């Protein structure tokens, strides 16, 4: 129930919400994990509910693992990059506050995604602008909450807020690039070792 109340609070009074969660007893780690899990569940349900005319992918092209990765990885990378950048620039927010606070910023997506998916079964492709507008509203709303979180938790002025947001995005891009590069190198190394083992077995 506490999590539901906080979800309502972040929607109705976001600034007060981010001030309040600086109290260590107000938020818990599991709430961040729970909200990200809800984002994944909502995403999968929306895929099932999306009208045929609006679904651009075939069923065999949809993978729950792929969807999970594209939700969890960027969120974790954002939390780490925002904490690292703000810590360097003397931000006041703790990692727990960033971790949970960033998850609560996803509440607009959780609330709007399924209703938008249901609308795709009623509207025609000629009314695609309505779906796009509602989707953009959820994304912009989420982005605004993230900015409010940075402003309140780290106690930054507007200029520094924008600077921190840009540096966080840049550090995210760098971390993702390095991660993809390492994944590719490790994958090639594993393939090389497996081919080498196969060659040794063949020759023996």
Secondary structure in CASP SS format (residue, H / E / C, confidence):
PFRMAT SS
TARGET T0000
AUTHOR 0000-0000-0000
METHOD secondary structure of the structure
MODEL  1
X C 1.00
X H 1.00
X H 1.00
X H 1.00
X H 1.00
X H 1.00
X H 1.00
X H 1.00
X H 1.00
X H 1.00
X H 1.00
X H 1.00
X C 1.00
X H 1.00
X H 1.00
X H 1.00
X H 1.00
X H 1.00
X H 1.00
X H 1.00
X C 1.00
X C 1.00
X C 1.00
X C 1.00
X C 1.00
X C 1.00
X C 1.00
X C 1.00
X H 1.00
X H 1.00
X H 1.00
X H 1.00
X H 1.00
X H 1.00
X H 1.00
X H 1.00
X H 1.00
X H 1.00
X H 1.00
X H 1.00
X H 1.00
X H 1.00
X H 1.00
X H 1.00
X H 1.00
X H 1.00
X H 1.00
X H 1.00
X H 1.00
X C 1.00
X C 1.00
X H 1.00
X H 1.00
X H 1.00
X C 1.00
X C 1.00
X C 1.00
X C 1.00
X H 1.00
X H 1.00
X H 1.00
X C 1.00
X C 1.00
X H 1.00
X H 1.00
X H 1.00
X H 1.00
X H 1.00
X H 1.00
X H 1.00
X H 1.00
X H 1.00
X H 1.00
X H 1.00
X H 1.00
X H 1.00
X H 1.00
X H 1.00
X H 1.00
X H 1.00
X H 1.00
X H 1.00
X H 1.00
X H 1.00
X H 1.00
X H 1.00
X H 1.00
X H 1.00
X C 1.00
X C 1.00
X C 1.00
X C 1.00
X C 1.00
X C 1.00
X H 1.00
X H 1.00
X H 1.00
X H 1.00
X H 1.00
X H 1.00
X H 1.00
X H 1.00
X H 1.00
X H 1.00
X C 1.00
X C 1.00
X H 1.00
X H 1.00
X H 1.00
X H 1.00
X H 1.00
X H 1.00
X H 1.00
X H 1.00
X H 1.00
X H 1.00
X H 1.00
X H 1.00
X H 1.00
X C 1.00
X C 1.00
X C 1.00
X C 1.00
X C 1.00
X H 1.00
X H 1.00
X H 1.00
X H 1.00
X H 1.00
X H 1.00
X H 1.00
X H 1.00
X H 1.00
X H 1.00
X H 1.00
X H 1.00
X H 1.00
X H 1.00
X H 1.00
X H 1.00
X H 1.00
X H 1.00
X H 1.00
X H 1.00
X H 1.00
X H 1.00
X H 1.00
X H 1.00
X H 1.00
X H 1.00
X H 1.00
X H 1.00
X H 1.00
X H 1.00
X C 1.00
X C 1.00
X C 1.00
X H 1.00
X H 1.00
X H 1.00
X H 1.00
X H 1.00
X H 1.00
X H 1.00
X H 1.00
X H 1.00
X H 1.00
X H 1.00
X H 1.00
X H 1.00
X H 1.00
X H 1.00
X H 1.00
X H 1.00
X H 1.00
X H 1.00
X H 1.00
X H 1.00
X H 1.00
X H 1.00
X H 1.00
X H 1.00
X H 1.00
X H 1.00
X H 1.00
X H 1.00
X H 1.00
X H 1.00
X H 1.00
X H 1.00
X H 1.00
X H 1.00
X H 1.00
X H 1.00
X H 1.00
X H 1.00
X H 1.00
X H 1.00
X H 1.00
X H 1.00
X H 1.00
X H 1.00
X H 1.00
X C 1.00
END
